[in-house]
Structure formats: C-alpha cells, structure tokens
C-alpha cells in the first residue's frame, strides 16, 4: 500500500460511543475529507470498560481504560485509526506496541468552567454557600477547588457530558442534590452547549490536565497510507506543547488517580512555557514549577526540567499519598 490508496480504501475509525466522542470523530472526518473528498469512512463506536463503570476509575485500573480497548482493536487491524482525547491517554506506560500518534489537531480552549442548575442565580464559585455540593469527575479539579474553597463538598459524578448535566439539572436520579458542576469548556463547545458555562476559570485558577482540549489521531506505525493521510492534519505547535506536558507526566509516573496538572504554551516570542502542579487529593498540599524553554527550547528537555523540580519539592510523596 502507498499514500495514494485513498479514496479506494475504506477508513475505519475506532471511537468511544459517547455523543462527545462521536462529535469529535465527525470533526476529524470533515477535516480528512478536505484532503480526500471521496473518502469512505466507517465509524466503529465502542462502549469501553470505563464507560460501563460508574464507580471510581482508580478501582478499575484507571483512565487508560477509555483508550485501551480501541488501541487493541487498532493493533488487531479491526480499525485503521482512533481519535483520542490526549488527557485520557496514560502517562505512566509506553505507547502500545506498533501504534503512533500521527497527528494532533490544533488545541481547543483548555479552560475549565462552572455550570449550575437551570434557574440557579449562582454566577461564580464564590457565590456558592459553605457546604454546597460541587460535582466533578477529576481528582485534579477537586484538589484545586478544595484549595480555594475547602468548605465546599466536592463529589465525583461520571458519565457522558450530557448525562452529567441532566443530573445537575435534576433530570436524572442522583443521590445528592448538586449545586454546581465543573467541566471542560472544550467538551461543551464540541457539543454546541457552551452557553451553559457560568464562570470560566483562568489557567491560573484551575490548571488544566496534561493534554487538555487536544485530540490525537492514532494509527499503526506500519500503515503508511493512513499515517500519511493523518499527518496532513498535524498541528506542529500543539504537538510540541503536548510533548512537553507528556514528558513531565511520564517522569512523574502519572496515572488517572494522580492529581497532576500541566500546561505548556508557546509565548509570542516562540519560547515554550510549561507549568506543572501536583496536589494531594484534598488540595491541602501541592507543589508547583514553571520553566521556560530558554536557548534550547526543546519540549522534552523542558518537560524533564519541570518534572525534576516537582520531584525535588516532594511530588512523589504527594502522588503516593505519603503523609507529610
């Protein structure tokens, strides 16, 4: 096979079956058809083990379960490519054998937002009374909310974005009445419901997850036609920034249960800037590091430097839950 095999060949895309995941595949399909207008795309939705499990993901083996089954299908040749949210790709294990990320799409808005039930007058996190219940699926968010508002009751609510919002609005049964919810702005935008956001947290207020708002296009390393097709969509700046973040995450041996945040940006002068934070689960302890790319401006070197500084400050003990 060679790079001219399209559009004669069908392209099978493996994806989670959630509305957000399917919306992301629709976006990718539209971009691919700009290069191959007659491309025959077959979407293969998968309900992953993590999607079926409503408990704490750490008990099941972590966030990597969102991508593992699809990766195995890709390795077996059942699909030709996968669209993954990079924040769901584990940082403590190597890439699955024979697979590569051939492209990263331009990153969307990385910020987290506060949502409130329909009809609520709450505008910001500060408006919530002591003891109010805030829902989030991420340990990273819980830790950062607790750091500024230790008086709030932060609970875990998982599921598809639309399902979670229904729970917030009281349209689906849930054990606890919810006063607010924190979600990613990018997900709301991809679903066309960004107007639900009441407060947009700055990156300084809530540092994003590593790989936040970035989509990675994965394929088999030896499938040159698909790799060539996907590489045409690659956004170099996003790839560079993701590299810095994930080198940091890998060095910290970060997994889904690790409250690790990291965000790399390219400054106007071209300098890379990477912030990293590691929190205790309740937000009472944290370490923070911020470095620039300097003369080398190498993303891997930058990620390693930030990782080393976080470890020097005690990040390993925090990740492992070792008392101070």
MARLOBA-312072 format. One record per residue (C-alpha): residue number from 1; x negated, y negated, z negated. Coordinates in Angstrom, 3 decimals. Example, Ala and Ser with C-alpha at 12.3 -4.5 7.8 and 13.67 -1.06 7.14 Angstrom:
<recs>
> 1 -12.300 4.500 -7.800
> 2 -13.670 1.060 -7.140
</recs>
This chain:
<recs>
> 1 0.000 0.000 0.000
> 2 -1.112 -3.545 0.547
> 3 0.102 -7.071 -0.118
> 4 2.302 -7.024 2.984
> 5 4.564 -4.228 1.687
> 6 7.337 -6.680 0.800
> 7 10.174 -7.083 1.546
> 8 10.394 -3.499 2.874
> 9 9.774 -2.125 -0.608
> 10 12.322 -2.373 -3.416
> 11 11.056 -4.153 -6.549
> 12 12.396 -2.601 -9.764
> 13 12.263 -4.951 -12.755
> 14 12.435 -3.476 -16.255
> 15 14.006 -5.699 -18.905
> 16 15.862 -5.698 -22.173
> 17 19.615 -5.743 -21.653
> 18 20.421 -8.846 -23.726
> 19 22.025 -11.840 -21.958
> 20 18.869 -13.885 -22.591
> 21 16.583 -11.218 -21.121
> 22 18.825 -10.863 -18.067
> 23 18.885 -14.651 -17.612
> 24 15.078 -14.630 -17.671
> 25 14.950 -11.901 -15.021
> 26 17.364 -13.937 -12.893
> 27 14.971 -16.889 -13.168
> 28 11.981 -14.734 -12.175
> 29 13.919 -13.172 -9.274
> 30 14.708 -16.622 -7.911
> 31 11.048 -17.622 -8.063
> 32 9.889 -14.414 -6.351
> 33 12.382 -14.902 -3.526
> 34 10.773 -18.265 -2.739
> 35 7.761 -16.217 -1.576
> 36 9.710 -13.213 -0.259
> 37 13.229 -14.438 0.714
> 38 14.470 -10.937 1.630
> 39 13.022 -9.228 -1.441
> 40 15.181 -6.277 -2.548
> 41 15.284 -6.486 -6.353
> 42 16.732 -3.806 -8.599
> 43 17.167 -4.876 -12.235
> 44 16.771 -1.964 -14.679
> 45 18.163 -3.017 -18.087
> 46 17.064 -1.097 -21.190
> 47 18.579 -1.137 -24.674
> 48 15.359 -0.797 -26.670
> 49 14.989 0.850 -30.059
> 50 14.516 -2.595 -31.615
> 51 17.756 -3.851 -30.021
> 52 19.709 -0.966 -31.575
> 53 18.209 -1.502 -35.056
> 54 19.849 -4.224 -37.155
> 55 17.565 -3.910 -40.184
> 56 14.103 -5.328 -40.857
> 57 11.962 -4.659 -37.785
> 58 8.926 -4.041 -40.008
> 59 10.622 -0.862 -41.305
> 60 10.938 0.437 -37.757
> 61 7.412 -0.363 -36.628
> 62 7.517 -3.987 -35.627
> 63 8.417 -6.388 -32.871
> 64 6.402 -4.388 -30.327
> 65 9.379 -2.046 -30.059
> 66 11.070 -4.701 -27.893
> 67 8.468 -4.048 -25.191
> 68 7.173 -0.500 -25.809
> 69 9.915 1.462 -24.019
> 70 9.777 -0.812 -20.995
> 71 5.985 -0.534 -20.884
> 72 6.271 3.259 -20.936
> 73 8.714 3.131 -18.005
> 74 6.220 0.943 -16.156
> 75 3.389 3.392 -16.874
> 76 5.534 6.315 -15.647
> 77 6.421 4.476 -12.428
> 78 10.146 4.193 -13.240
> 79 9.950 0.408 -12.782
> 80 7.457 -1.782 -10.898
> 81 7.244 -4.790 -13.205
> 82 8.512 -6.134 -16.501
> 83 9.410 -9.590 -17.777
> 84 8.348 -10.018 -21.411
> 85 8.629 -12.862 -23.896
> 86 4.974 -13.159 -24.895
> 87 5.897 -13.783 -28.525
> 88 7.262 -10.194 -28.612
> 89 4.003 -8.638 -27.354
> 90 1.984 -7.245 -30.311
> 91 -1.344 -8.866 -31.037
> 92 -2.879 -6.102 -33.148
> 93 -3.104 -3.450 -30.412
> 94 -4.698 -3.445 -26.939
> 95 -2.642 -3.679 -23.756
> 96 -1.016 -0.354 -22.800
> 97 -3.290 1.719 -20.573
> 98 -3.150 0.723 -16.915
> 99 -0.959 -2.365 -17.403
> 100 -1.799 -6.061 -16.920
> 101 -0.072 -9.391 -17.169
> 102 -0.452 -10.544 -13.592
> 103 1.179 -13.927 -14.226
> 104 2.547 -16.295 -16.836
> 105 5.309 -18.714 -15.920
> 106 4.995 -22.383 -16.957
> 107 5.792 -22.530 -20.647
> 108 9.149 -23.963 -21.700
> 109 9.845 -26.081 -24.813
> 110 8.130 -24.325 -27.746
> 111 10.052 -26.100 -30.492
> 112 12.499 -24.535 -32.933
> 113 15.896 -26.084 -33.581
> 114 18.506 -26.209 -36.325
> 115 22.049 -25.111 -35.488
> 116 25.104 -25.497 -37.726
> 117 28.606 -24.000 -37.592
> 118 31.120 -25.611 -35.253
> 119 32.716 -28.564 -37.061
> 120 29.898 -28.992 -39.612
> 121 28.743 -32.551 -40.306
> 122 25.166 -31.461 -41.127
> 123 22.643 -33.166 -38.852
> 124 19.257 -32.129 -40.286
> 125 17.644 -29.656 -42.666
> 126 17.510 -32.454 -45.269
> 127 21.327 -32.716 -45.203
> 128 21.780 -29.173 -46.476
> 129 22.610 -28.944 -50.185
> 130 20.474 -26.888 -52.576
> 131 21.367 -23.211 -52.323
> 132 22.648 -23.486 -48.740
> 133 22.134 -20.363 -46.614
> 134 19.962 -20.651 -43.510
> 135 19.660 -17.746 -41.085
> 136 16.591 -16.838 -39.056
> 137 15.083 -13.647 -37.660
> 138 11.449 -14.742 -38.069
> 139 9.239 -14.461 -41.148
> 140 7.225 -17.362 -39.670
> 141 10.285 -19.648 -39.730
> 142 11.382 -18.505 -43.185
> 143 7.944 -19.318 -44.599
> 144 7.881 -22.803 -43.058
> 145 11.453 -23.625 -44.127
> 146 10.713 -22.455 -47.673
> 147 7.566 -24.576 -47.729
> 148 9.584 -27.805 -47.391
> 149 12.898 -26.623 -48.875
> 150 12.229 -23.891 -51.457
> 151 15.766 -24.496 -52.786
> 152 17.396 -23.027 -49.661
> 153 18.495 -19.405 -49.321
> 154 16.856 -18.158 -46.105
> 155 18.324 -14.880 -44.849
> 156 17.483 -12.611 -41.923
> 157 20.034 -12.363 -39.123
> 158 19.082 -10.450 -35.981
> 159 20.759 -9.637 -32.691
> 160 21.224 -11.353 -29.348
> 161 21.249 -15.155 -29.488
> 162 24.954 -15.370 -28.627
> 163 25.819 -12.785 -31.285
> 164 23.858 -14.715 -33.902
> 165 25.626 -17.967 -33.015
> 166 29.001 -16.183 -33.272
> 167 28.014 -15.104 -36.785
> 168 27.091 -18.706 -37.604
> 169 30.493 -19.882 -36.363
> 170 32.320 -17.180 -38.327
> 171 33.475 -15.402 -35.152
> 172 31.758 -12.153 -36.103
> 173 31.734 -10.444 -39.505
> 174 28.722 -11.074 -41.716
> 175 28.105 -10.524 -45.435
> 176 27.122 -14.102 -46.190
> 177 28.623 -17.396 -45.024
> 178 25.960 -19.248 -43.064
> 179 25.382 -22.995 -43.414
> 180 22.733 -23.256 -40.685
> 181 20.506 -21.245 -38.379
> 182 17.062 -21.774 -36.852
> 183 16.460 -20.556 -33.296
> 184 14.082 -21.240 -30.413
> 185 15.107 -24.130 -28.185
> 186 13.829 -22.312 -25.079
> 187 16.299 -19.463 -25.554
> 188 19.225 -21.869 -25.846
> 189 18.096 -23.692 -22.709
> 190 17.791 -20.445 -20.722
> 191 21.341 -19.543 -21.779
> 192 22.657 -23.031 -20.969
> 193 23.733 -23.815 -24.552
> 194 21.003 -26.251 -25.634
> 195 23.674 -28.733 -26.790
> 196 24.216 -26.550 -29.894
> 197 20.913 -27.800 -31.345
> 198 21.424 -30.430 -34.063
> 199 17.824 -31.028 -35.123
> 200 14.731 -30.365 -33.020
> 201 11.748 -29.634 -35.261
> 202 8.434 -31.096 -34.172
> 203 5.487 -28.714 -33.827
> 204 4.046 -30.381 -36.936
> 205 7.224 -29.486 -38.895
> 206 7.571 -25.901 -37.664
> 207 4.535 -24.475 -35.874
> 208 5.691 -22.053 -33.135
> 209 4.972 -18.366 -32.779
> 210 1.987 -17.308 -30.704
> 211 3.205 -17.150 -27.107
> 212 6.385 -19.100 -27.885
> 213 8.562 -20.003 -24.876
> 214 6.233 -18.236 -22.427
> 215 7.273 -15.427 -20.089
> 216 4.699 -12.893 -18.918
> 217 5.060 -10.820 -15.746
> 218 3.578 -7.367 -16.252
> 219 2.772 -4.658 -13.731
> 220 0.484 -1.690 -13.189
> 221 -3.123 -2.696 -12.614
> 222 -3.435 -0.411 -9.592
> 223 -0.226 -1.636 -7.910
> 224 -1.889 -4.246 -5.733
> 225 1.210 -5.351 -3.760
> 226 3.168 -6.159 -6.922
> 227 0.163 -7.722 -8.659
> 228 -0.464 -9.921 -5.603
> 229 3.186 -10.977 -5.454
> 230 3.325 -11.843 -9.156
> 231 0.006 -13.704 -9.163
> 232 1.535 -16.270 -6.821
> 233 3.759 -17.355 -9.741
> 234 0.932 -17.688 -12.254
> 235 0.605 -20.998 -14.105
> 236 -3.082 -21.399 -14.920
> 237 -2.656 -23.829 -17.805
> 238 -0.153 -21.587 -19.562
> 239 -2.427 -18.560 -19.060
> 240 -5.344 -20.466 -20.591
> 241 -3.334 -21.643 -23.604
> 242 -1.806 -18.189 -24.197
> 243 -5.300 -16.671 -24.059
> 244 -6.492 -18.928 -26.895
> 245 -3.438 -18.142 -29.027
> 246 -3.573 -14.388 -28.492
> 247 -7.326 -14.125 -29.138
> 248 -6.611 -15.790 -32.504
> 249 -3.694 -13.418 -33.168
> 250 -5.729 -10.349 -32.219
> 251 -8.571 -11.399 -34.526
> 252 -6.110 -11.777 -37.388
> 253 -4.695 -8.303 -36.546
> 254 -1.307 -9.964 -36.406
> 255 1.876 -7.948 -36.120
> 256 5.586 -8.755 -36.325
> 257 5.584 -8.799 -40.099
> 258 2.719 -11.290 -40.274
> 259 3.817 -14.898 -40.814
> 260 1.345 -16.221 -38.243
> 261 1.903 -19.325 -36.149
> 262 -0.320 -20.618 -33.386
> 263 -0.017 -23.192 -30.654
> 264 -2.521 -24.275 -28.025
> 265 -2.070 -27.333 -25.822
> 266 -4.150 -28.953 -23.120
> 267 -4.788 -32.560 -24.065
> 268 -4.577 -35.310 -21.395
> 269 -8.383 -35.256 -21.056
> 270 -8.347 -31.490 -20.371
> 271 -9.531 -30.490 -23.830
> 272 -7.876 -27.438 -25.342
> 273 -6.461 -27.910 -28.842
> 274 -5.412 -24.927 -30.979
> 275 -3.612 -24.992 -34.329
> 276 -3.243 -21.801 -36.333
> 277 -1.445 -21.115 -39.610
> 278 -0.916 -18.057 -41.786
> 279 1.734 -18.093 -44.525
> 280 2.861 -15.940 -47.391
> 281 6.380 -14.639 -46.807
> 282 7.926 -17.212 -49.147
> 283 5.866 -20.107 -47.798
> 284 4.204 -20.801 -51.159
> 285 0.698 -20.080 -49.803
> 286 -0.698 -20.977 -46.413
> 287 -3.941 -21.646 -44.588
> 288 -4.322 -23.940 -41.587
> 289 -7.010 -24.515 -38.962
> 290 -7.197 -26.849 -35.988
> 291 -10.050 -26.958 -33.492
> 292 -10.681 -28.367 -30.029
> 293 -12.349 -26.634 -27.083
> 294 -15.321 -29.040 -27.130
> 295 -18.039 -28.691 -24.480
> 296 -17.350 -25.040 -23.524
> 297 -13.557 -25.476 -23.561
> 298 -13.315 -21.679 -23.396
> 299 -9.922 -20.405 -24.647
> 300 -11.329 -17.139 -26.025
> 301 -14.084 -18.949 -27.930
> 302 -11.526 -21.432 -29.294
> 303 -9.193 -18.642 -30.416
> 304 -12.074 -16.887 -32.166
> 305 -13.130 -20.079 -33.951
> 306 -9.643 -20.782 -35.295
> 307 -9.265 -17.141 -36.344
> 308 -12.629 -17.184 -38.173
> 309 -11.700 -20.360 -40.051
> 310 -8.318 -18.925 -41.116
> 311 -10.029 -15.743 -42.339
> 312 -12.611 -17.831 -44.216
> 313 -9.737 -19.570 -46.025
> 314 -8.205 -16.237 -47.095
> 315 -5.775 -15.374 -44.287
> 316 -6.414 -11.634 -44.617
> 317 -5.235 -11.542 -48.242
> 318 -2.128 -13.547 -47.333
> 319 -1.286 -11.234 -44.400
> 320 -1.766 -8.156 -46.593
> 321 0.294 -9.703 -49.419
> 322 -2.588 -9.534 -51.898
> 323 -1.850 -11.795 -54.909
> 324 -3.865 -14.981 -55.156
</recs>
